[in-house]
Amino acid sequence: MTERILVVGGGGREHAIGWKLAHETVGRKLYFAPGNGGTCVIGTNIDVGVTDVSGLVQFASDKRIDLTVVGPEAPLESGIVDTFAEEHLPIFGPTRSAAMLETDKAFAVRFMEAHGIPHPDSVTFTDFDKAKTYMFRKGVRHIVIKAAGLAGGKGVFLPDDEPEAIKILGGLMTHHTLGTAGERVIIQERLTGPEISMLAFSDGTRVIPLLPAQDHKRLNDGDEGPMTGGVGAVADVPFVTHEMIDQMYRTILQPTVDGMREEGHPYTGILYAGLMMTKEGPKVLEYNARFGDPETQPLMMLMNTQLAPVLLSCIEGTLTESQVGFTRGKAACVVLASEGYPESPVLGREIFGLDTVNDPHITVFHAGTMVDDGKLLTHGGRVLGVTAWGKTLSDALAHAYGAIGEKGIHFDGMQYRKDIGRTAQKTILVWLPV
């Protein structure tokens, strides 16, 4: 029995994972490190940082934690799974070497080339002049510039002209605007088509996909404005058919897990493939080595089988397809962000209206919140994820948006997109199956 579970992280993803785990078993004890203003309602927040691996190991050992679930990417890069395994503490997530699919994009490019996994043409550079020459030869409007290291979802750039491209490249490689993450850059072919997020559970051998989701990265309506960590998501994506999911499984998900095992990096945990749905078929834009945020919020709302047994089966190498199931319908998450997000979010604003939400279709997941002197305050860029279920995507969106505003959930400077799910509803996609 998994009676004591530790969730590492403090965002909306971690609240959604905890919410799912809390609803599965009466009396289950949940801990969050460090958690937020919502997780403290369903569990206990502990003052240990996500990369304080020794502190987390000590806590898990002292509390006899049955299962630890890693939310963000930073502790994976720090080797938290390796350290927990050495101490014989059950933990869900890939090892440090397996997580390189996310933490080292140059490794991921080399890996995809070696294993024939469809992806855009990509070249890695450590020299600014060589990168600039290659970029100009390709044409700046036909390329994407990526920091090879972790950049908190803000390491991807689509330049519109040469001056902008030089500024981006120089910032990454010369001025270190993203620290060590930009010491190596990847210049990648710019593809066209809708993007989706395809997540799958893996026990190192078997791969069980979740429902396809679609994230919204740009801050403003119409996919305008700066890139963010994600300001909304929907699942299941209407234009993605069962045949398409089967193709993604055969050409991307299973070959990735097989390839990692062959290279000596068995992949257990959640495999996240960020895909561009091109006319030739799906191609991998990036891998993540953990649950997505905010995709996890609608996915957890739709999952109708227990989560904890799936996580343990991934660790133990006993994953089966029957363990993963989803309810009919769609779910949508609308992120409410602070004023100034993503560059300089304003903190400390009081949040109002959560007590007005009495719609059983809605769950509000906390991200950047904290409780101070009995008041719920903004404490991060992405503050809340208003997540709703509906028979159709239109229904789910109507429920979510209906809870937001002056008569519902609000705070000073609140910003959010009004067009979450619009692309998913309007897209019709056809390609020849492989």
Salt bridges, closest charged atoms under 4 A:
GLU14 OE2 - ARG13 NE 2.66
GLU24 OE1 - ARG28 NH1 3.11
ASP66 OD1 - ARG4 NH2 3.45
GLU73 OE1 - ARG290 NE 3.48
GLU102 OE2 - ARG290 NH2 2.72
ASP104 OD1 - ARG184 NH2 3.05
ASP160 OD1 - ARG141 NH1 3.70
ASP203 OD2 - ARG206 NH2 2.75
ASP215 OD2 - LYS217 NZ 3.24
ASP223 OD1 - ARG417 NH1 2.99
ASP236 OD2 - LYS330 NZ 3.55
ASP246 OD2 - ARG250 NE 2.82
ASP258 OD1 - ARG261 NH2 3.08
GLU262 OE1 - HIS115 ND1 3.94
GLU263 OE2 - ARG110 NH1 2.85
GLU263 OE2 - HIS115 NE2 2.73
ASP293 OD2 - ARG382 NH2 3.79
GLU339 OE1 - ARG349 NH1 2.96
ASP359 OD1 - HIS361 ND1 2.93
ASP359 OD2 - HIS399 ND1 2.64
ASP419 OD1 - ARG417 NE 2.79
